[in-house]
Each structure stands twice: as structure tokens, then as C-alpha cells.
Amino acid sequence: MTTARVDELTETLVIAGSGARPASAVLEGRRARVAARVTGGGKTWKATFPLRVSRWGGAALPLPAGTYELRVDGAEIDPLHLDPVLLPILRIAASGTSVLVSPPIDPLYETAEGQSTLEERYVSQIGGGENAVFFESFYGQNAGCNPRAIDRVLAERAPGVTRYWSVADLSVEVPQGAIAVVEGSPEWWRARADARLLVVNDWLRRRFVRKPGQRVLQTWHGTPLKRLALHRPGFDPRRMAAVIKESRRWDVLLAQNVYAERVLRKAYAFFGKPIWVEGYPRNDLLVSGDAVAVRAALGIGADERVLLYAPTWRDDRAEMVDFVDPQELAARTGSVVLVRGHSRTLKPGRDSAGARVIDVTGYPETARLLLIADALITDYSSIMFDFSVTGRPMFFLVPDLEHFRGKLRGFYFDLAQRAPGPLVRSQEELVQALAAADTGRYAERYDAWRAQFNRRDDGHAAERVVARILDQGWLTA
């Protein structure tokens, strides 16, 4: 007989069985894997799984939400049954060979009635009175991008400001001194209502009601190559109405450069309100970050060549594109290959694996990855406008160029004519381009690119943004 229970004191899941002790036991999910400490043997055995794990050299955090499969090597197991147990760090249940990890929200509030009650309470609150910021990055899936960089400087300049971070679950690493609030929880709704400033990098979801004195800073998350919002192909009245409704919620929009300012203003019909062109705060790390520490945390040697593969998402598929075999790429180039999927492919995808391959799709801060990459492999992602701050080589793997440009999205300019690196159509062409390292012929393009897109990426963008926030009186230092 196999049983499952949760030890709340030690924050562990304990699986117990009879017979010979298994050689190993693991819980394997899409974005995390945890091994058990197996003890006993003979008549009974016990596998103890920690419910906190450390990833990429960081602090031990609760397991990401999702379904985990129990895999036991060398022992027979019966179907598991564990009624939902709510811990401060997560909620866990088990059925068959599956273990379900959920955010630590009381089930009472997860029902439609429970969320409706919280929402109506939020709507009726006066709010906007707390000297606090409500940060959200990519719908709470990480605590990174421009909001994190702004948080970093704000914590130094205005230590009296409370910093809330909206997170999908408590596996999301938030900056030191910040308070994580799980989306949909009573604390999340309260913080969203009471904070005087909201700093977000994507659309405000759920019902949003501006409170008296409350401001919204929309940092956005990239200089666009591909058409977005009102500029996307096809006429869709509902999409147009949603875009305009959303942009009217913002008080200020942040742009990396003048080009992005022009595109974003028209794409979101953001007229009559200010756009701050200050460079991107997230890129400050590319000027002042510690590459040695980041490499060490990821287990990468100081002299190892690092290739970062970071494609954008596709409107016609849920998971990350499979144009690269990362293990083969690592073997043929002698490099460490970092695989960084787009935030929209974080939940449906599964971590890549292989020798000298590290899947960093869930890594908290893209800028740290750019900092250690010797070369970037991308396609149509806005990451190209960030990595160019480093001046290092870029390669564009675009086997679906005509389809993406002609049917899915369309571009604001001709990438083939202006790209500061070679466009390749296959992994074979990519390997050849990496071996040739003939980036000198792109030097003139690269210089022109940086002059247009990176003029304000000087390592002080977050300082300028925070100074403007405080000068506006939106927060009290």
C-alpha cells in the first residue's frame, strides 16, 4: 500500500510504501523537478520530497504551480490519494500518480462566487491611499523586466515606499524587501486597490477601477519589430475596442527610444498623455551588471562560450518554436546553450534538457542572461533591441520569415535590410554562421542600429524614471 501525506512543519510531501526501497523517486513537472530523500527498505520505505526548491543558484522557493508526475525507480506503487492541503506556501493534492500543486489561495476564494465577492469589495474600496507600488511583470509569471529595474532603484531612493509584487504563485522570486501577493487572493485585491502607483509591463487584467489619486505607469516590454495592437493584421472591432479601453487606463507610457514612442503611441491610440523616452530600465544591468556572479550561479565557467536562444512566440501555436535542437547545437559549437522561451510559452511548454543545455525560460531576469551571452540567436523578438546594448554578435534564425511577416503579424521595417547580423534559415546555416564569425561586415549596420535604438540605454534609465515618479509626487520618499 502506498500513502501520501504532507508534513506541514518541515514543508515536505511524504510518500510511503511497502516492500523493497526504491532506488530513486522524483516529482517531475513541466518547469521543475524535485528528487526525494529515500529511506527505509525491507518491509517499508519512505520518500520525502521538499516542497521548496532552489533554481539557478537562488533561494529555495515553493514549487511552481502545475501537475507533477511521481516516478519511482525500483518499487511498485499504488494509486495515491491526498485531499487538498493548504499551506502558507502552496496548496497540494494527489491522485493516482499525479501531484497537483496550486497557489496558496483558500479554495473558498477560488470559486466564481468567491472571486466575485473579492472583486466587488475591491470596486467599492476608496483605495489609492497607501504610499506603495503595485508591480506586475508578464501577468505575475515573473518579477523581472522594467518593473524589477524600477523596483531596484526605488528601494534605494525611497525606502519608505511599500513594494507589492503580483505573482502567479510563490515560486516567483521577488526583490529583497518586497511583498509577494498571489493573484486572486484577498491580499492581491487589497494591494491593487490601496497602492498609489501601479507599475506594469503588460495589460491590466481582471476588472480595474482607478482609485482617487492612483496612477498607472505602463513600461511595456520591448521595442516592436512585429506589428501590435491596432496595427495587427485583420479588422477586429472587439480587439480595437479592447486596445483603446486598455490604453486609457495608463497615465504614462515608457518607451526605449523615439522610434518606439512613435509606434506605441499610434498602436495603442495613446494620445494626449505623456510618453517618457528614457531608455529601458531593464537594460541598466547590461552596463553595470556582474557577469561573473551570474555565470557562477548558473554553473557556467568563466571561459565557456554561451549562446542564448530566445525566439518570440507565435500567434498560431502555444509552445515555443522547435527550430533549434539545443543539445546538437551545444555539441557542434562547443558552447553552453541557454534556451529562453517567451513568457507566453512558459506555462504550456516544457524545459529543454541535454548536455550543456540550460532552459532558462523561467529565469527571473532576462537582462542577466543577456549579460553573460557571447552571442544571441533570435528571430523577431524585441530582445534584439536590448542585446544590441552589448555590441555582441546577433544571429537571426527565421525559417518562417514569409509566413510570419505576411500572415501572422507583419513588420514595421524590413528586417533583412537592417538586421545587424545574418539571417539564416536552418540550424545547419546557423552553425556555419557561428563558425564563420563574420560579423565585421555587419559593423556599419550595427552602429546605425545602436544609434537609433540604444541612445538612452546608458545604465541610468531606471534612475531617471524613478526621479520622474518622485518629482510628480506620486510617491513619498
C-alpha angles and dihedrals in degrees: 000000000000121000135184130206139160122238101209094188094058095028093234138133112228121203114188129188143162131251131029118005114256118246089229143348127202140175108218124194134168095266105017141037128195129190124213131229102239120206139168125032138181103059099007140008136191132208115199117198121194112228091210123066135183116227129189092358094301133125121298107266133177117279114273113258115265145084119304125195118221111228117187122184116209104005139080116242131195122219111286127231124190123159113225112285118198115213128175088252103041146335118251136189136163137211129169105331094329127100116199118208117192136175114278097260122135106251087231089072096044095068119094089249092049094050091045090054092051092046093051090048088052092049092051095047117105090216130155093096104105120095089234145114125227107209125193130174124188093343093307095302090122139000099234145090121069095334091059093050090050090048089054094057095036090057088057099041099038109025091167092067116099112228119208121187122202108221135179089222138340094271086082110099111228125195119273112277094018125118119234115218117189114230113256095019121121089249090054094052092046095049091048090054100042102042114101092213133038117198112191136161099204140026121318105245133203118024113330122195117179112230124215109284093005118138133195122212110194107199095177118206111252150000103265128241094161120062116260144184111351091006097059116116118270132038112266116166093194092054091048092051091048092050093051093044090051098047091050088064092064124087097188133015122205121218130189094216144352092270091057091045091059095045097045094046092056097036091055098031086237097168128157095021131092127265115199111216100197105133119258118301090209089065095058088090090061088066102038107017127121106244093180093060093047092050091048093051090053093046094246120143121239092243098043118112112239124205117191116205109196117161125175124245126267125231091220100052136047101211132059117280115264099216091125131057096208096195092052091046091052092049096047096045099036088232138127106248119211114198115206116181122195118267089251090061095048098095102036095041133079127224116265115236139192144103111317090000122122120184106214099171090121095041109129101232126033093194091067089056092049088050093062100035117108090196137007125224112194141135122209098340122131086233086090090071091053100043091052087072086075095051090223125138122286128197124194116213103195113159090151097046097128093045095047095043097040105036115010106044120331126219137260090222139009106276093192092059097045109027112127091221142031124297111222131185104206143022089255091057089045093054090049092049091049091050093048092051087193095159094135092085088060094052095102092048091047092052092050090047094053092045090056103037108025104040093116097037093101101133095265104079095110091050091055093047093049091047090055092048091053093042089055089056092235090134136021115236 
